[in-house]
């Protein structure tokens, strides 16, 4: 599959009939023109991003590019352009139908507004966050953001409001442990951007997840404020005021001491990804290092979330090793 680095991206919408042959045509056309991404927006509409440096697009205007591509399409496929998006110099990414995935319905958790990259309708006053690779790391099989992600995003918004109401010091560093698509780290950077932007760290043991996070950071112009790496490559002295972990109970329990090691005393940890049956075990894993409320902060579709406050107890190397073995 061809790939290229792009300074600018032209966004197109391809509206077509629902015939399978035409669906294949969209992907073939996207690949032939070195597209950066191809995202299904609606049942018969695709959003295609074509870089200004790629073959057919080099040295032409958006309208000229639209005409060049349209000439190669059958009359039943209608192509419309929506101008140029300047996303800076992006790293090389392969167009991969399996990874790009379908678009999802935009989600507004005011002031956050999350949408797939093909979406262009941003509500007034919202802080937009555009995401690719949704179905690989972010979405449910129904094509919606997972309940645990929605709860943690809402809790991030609440934490931002609490800081403002109580006049607390700004958040200087955030950590997304088990980052997947990077949505939580990127949302936190959007929300807690003050006079001095917060520093973000996102870690995962999955290299595809880290690639996904880095790509989404670039698409939102946040790559200079986010470091994505495996957990063992986090800075040794890293301590954050705010951390998030959206993981199933087993993996979450196994990394409880490691997460605690990264959160400063008095710092906040938002956790989710587990159900009521696993809550007692999760509580036992985190209570040595955090104040864990008796009741969850929120519950949605059977999933729970908690807001925990770091105490002053230090974490020993033996505790980290024991938790990893048990996990």
CORZI-V585579 format. One line per field, one symbol per residue. ss: DSSP state (H for helix, E for strand, L for the rest). psi: psi as a letter, one per 30 degrees, with the letter a starting at -180 (. if undefined). A space follows every 50 residues. Layout:
# CORZI-V585579
ss: ???
psi: ???
This chain:
# CORZI-V585579
ss: LLLLLLLEEEEEEEELLLLHHHHHHHHHHHHHLLEEEEEEEELLEEEEEE ELLLHHHLLLLHHHHHHHHHLLLLLLLEEEEEEEEELLLLLLLLLLHHHH LELLLLEEELLEEEEELLLLLLLLLLEEEEELLHHHHLELLLLLELHHHH HHHHHHHHHHHHHHHHLLLLLLEEEEELLLLLHHHHHHHHHLLLLLLLEE EEELLLHHHHHHHHHHHHHLLLHHHEEEELHHHLLLLLLEEEEEEELLHH HHHHLHHHHHHHEEEEEEEEEEEEEHHHHHHHHHHHHLLEEELLLLLEEE LLEEEEEEEELLLLLLHHHHHHHHHHL
psi: kkllkkelkkklkjkllgkeeeeeeeeeeeefghkeljkkeaegkkkkkk kffkdffkglleeeeeeeeeffllffjkkklhakjjgajklkkkjjeeee llllkkkjikgkjkllffkfjkkkgljkjkklgefefellffglkkeeee eeeeeeeeeeeeeeeghlllkfklkjjhfcfgeeeeeeeeegjbejklkk kkklfkeeeeeeeeeeeefghgffgkkkllefgkkegkklfklkjjllee eeefgeeeeeffklkflkkkkaglleffeeeeeeeffffljjleklelkk hfllkkjkkkagklkleeeeeeeeee.
